[in-house]
Amino acid sequence: MRFADYKPYYRRLIGLATPVVIAQAGQLTTQFADTAMVGNFGGEDPVPLAAVSLGGSLFLLIYLAALGLALAITPMVGEHYSRNERREVGNLFQNSIAYTLGIGVVATAIALLLRPFIGVLGSWMSGPGQSVESVAEMALPYYDMLVWSIIPLMVFLAVKQFLEGIGNTKIAMWISLAGNVVNIILNYMFIFGEWGAEAMGAEGAGLATLLSRIGQMVAIVVVFYAWRRLRIYRTFFSRSALKMSSIVSLLKIGCPISFQMVLESAAFILTSILALSFGEVSAGSMQVAFSIANIAWMITVAIGSASTIVVSHIYGSGRREELRPTVMATYHLGLLWATIMAVVFVTLRQPIASIFTDNQEVITLTAELMLLIAVYQFSDSIQGLSISMLRGLQDVKVIMPIVLCSYLLLNIPIGVVLAYHFDLECYGLVLGLIVGLSSAALLTALRIRRNIRISAV
């Protein structure tokens, strides 16, 4: 196909992805703001930044497991919506609310049970003559605030994923944008003790996140009930519509997605945790480097979310001839963004790292790690987009063996060997990520190719 032939597909993907970019910014920029403001609050002291790294890393694993389960809503809603099955869409959404509330309760309980691990991991950071609170003592209040934000966040996600399934990505965009602004303002207030508030440091960042997520939950529920266009779906709400079979169907799609997100994220989180063993500077640098990478990843997630919506509609309506150009257009956009980010990370690594902290050692190490992060932008983009399209096709079972091979058999062992046996420390850990992401990119792209061939038959 010529470039001109792809233009309609580019427009559709970009039209859906643009609001998702801002919606993702509402969640990912929270981590960015926490890291940057806490880093500046600590100044030359890297302990507050390491505390946010520790508390945030453990919480992120739990949150992403819950998020992966919630992502099942979009392709299933999209399938019925493309067939104009409004009753099924309404019933599925009602079951999705019960589904995400259950996930939120379970995730909160698990997070509380894992709370003692903060102390175990934080003990790696204790050093002689340390004049401030230990990393663990500083991380616990921050972690607690994040834990209590799980249930409101899951309610928000239930409505958000439903709206994306029917092709509406703008409502979550505006609410997330507002929540992001509120979070940053409250960060400034609670972290630094402005406008009469007590200076809370890392705990203040967690409180700001909790309050902003409660606000987002309230806002999206109010919009859903106030918007007339969505009234048709509410008319199908009934007690008899709540069925265990619908919950099981969501779990069948959500569990492989959750498994993939947890295992992939665990590779990054374990990398951050292992960096603790190399000292506060390494831990802080890894946190900053991954926070920067997450901002770049936000655009890839948006393109992937758009592709999930489009592919689910193709899958539901049976318009299989549109699959190949949609897949190729998705890859084109993702790789273009990966190239831009790689160039930015290489050329502006020093000034970008300086945004987060005044500690020169952290800045230097972060800048060096960003060179390696620039390398994995391409494989990370391909594997992320491929998995998003597999979600749209509801071809998710194959994801589990792929991520097991990529992260458990390759990424983590290779990273550990390079870091400890060859004394590459943080550099070795990130090199392990490059190997794992490249493997996942190759295997998921081959699976997409198989689906294209089947659709052409």
C-alpha angles and dihedrals in degrees: 000000000000125000091255090057091059095051096093090051093048090050094049094048094044091046091055095036098051095069090042089055090060092041090053089046087059089062105029095042087059088069090043092052093044092051096044097045096041089047091054091044089057093045108179091358110091095192098091090050091049089049092056088047092053098044094040095048095054092044093047092060091056094043094051092050088056093043092052090055091049093051089071088076096070102057093041093050090043092054094054093039092056088054091051091242097151097168091054090048092052093046092047091052092051090052090046091060091054089044095053093043089055090048090050093053093047093045091050091051092049091048091053091048090052093051094100089062088071089069093046094050093040091057087071087067100051112112136183116273094012106166099192133061115291119264091249094052090050094044097052099069090045091050092048092056091051092049093056090051093063099087097048089045092052091051089051091049093050091060094037095053091046092052091048089052090059089047099258111128098153102079094059088044095061094041093048091047091053091045090050092053091047091049093053092047092049090045090058091046100048102031096050099027098243129164093024097310124128116255103252103169113196093002089056090057090055093048091051090052092049094051094045092051092050088052092050091051093052093045097051093045091051091049092049093053095040099048112091094205090067094049092096091065093049091054089068093056112117140141091249090057091067104095133169089219090064091050090050091050090052090049092051090058097033101049097063090044091050092046091053093047093046095048094045092046091044088060090056094040093047087050089055092046093048088051087065088071090063093056142264095299093054092046093049093046093051090049092051094045093051092045089056091046090051091059089055090044089056091074092048089051090051093051089046092050090051090050091051090055095046095043092047089054090049090049093048097045096042095235091144094159088073094057100083097048090045091052093048093046089051092053092046093055094043095050092046089055092045090054092051092049094047090055092047093049092051099044101036102031096118099050092042092054090049091063091071106047146003093223106112094203091055091047093051096047092044091053091052093048090051089065089062092043088055088059096056095048091094100049091040090054094049096048093044094050093043092053091048091055092046087056090054090052089046086233094135107130092080090059093073099063090042094056092042090057096041101045109021098037100033117013104046099037093046092046093050093048092049093044099047109018096041093033094234090133111182093004091057092050092054092046087058089055090053091055093047095047092047091053092049091048093054096045097045092046089053090052091052089050089054091053091050091053092049092049090052093057 
